[in-house]
């Protein structure tokens, strides 16, 4: 993506989303970040010059408003990074209806609603969409049924977007990071560490024992891949 284009990044207040916003802004792109928590969004906006929009994109009204505010501010939309997500830990028999609804609503329905709202502008710009899925979309692990199913759905949504609109000049890709040292990752590792009687740092080492580098990724490393795909 050439410098100076407009990119909307969901989940832009922390972790990978914040790192993407920083790298894009440093390259000269105009960035819009959105999420449900105002404080981290405004902090990243102050650091990067991004436009912050507080909205719940799991609902059509929120998704539409984010796109409308982006177009009102900049007049175009060249890139969309679908980075937001939540985890509800539990085996299938342990998940409540609300756990399932929340996970699918945020991780899969939200991206669908945003893509649909942004599609006319993205097609006009012959732009790009990058979805942040997970290795959990490729292989199941214990007590991650809702998260894995939602991320697998996001992966096929990205493929469907590429098939449907690749001929129109729109590029769509997905990344599937493993464990990444972010706010969400830290919370998951803290829970794992508590259950095993070990520190968060040792939990990261345990979870990444089969990773060739024997460590979690950094948010900046994953952000670099996303920005390249844009």
C-alpha angles and dihedrals in degrees: 000000000000119000118268098040124125119252129183115209120191120207086027099153099078145012120356094000093054090047091051091050091051095049094046093048091049089054091054100259121139109240135201117193125193138183143132099265116074101196100060091040093054091046092055090043090056091050098046107024090242123152109247121212118184108211144133104238091187086087126061093237092054094046092048093048093053091053093044092051090049092052092043091054100041109012095231145045121217104167140026125196113194100201107140121109148142136211126221106186118215147105116258093264091049100050118100123220087253093052090055095043093049094047096047091041094055101032101040114009092048094055091047092052093047094048091050093049094045098040099095092051093043092050091049090052094041084231140166139253124202118190120200105219122157144237081259086073089063104039131023121234131188119292095359100103099128095041094046093048093049094048092046087054090051090052092055091043088058091049091049091051090052093049095044098044108019089097087056092058098260116132120208126185139160134212123209108202123190121216109337126187099246136125090271092046092049091053092050092047091048089055092047091048092050092051091050098038093243136116124268089250091053090047089056089051091050094047093049098042091114095044110105092231091045092225143082120265120253121240089243092056093054091042090056091058092048093050091048091052090050 
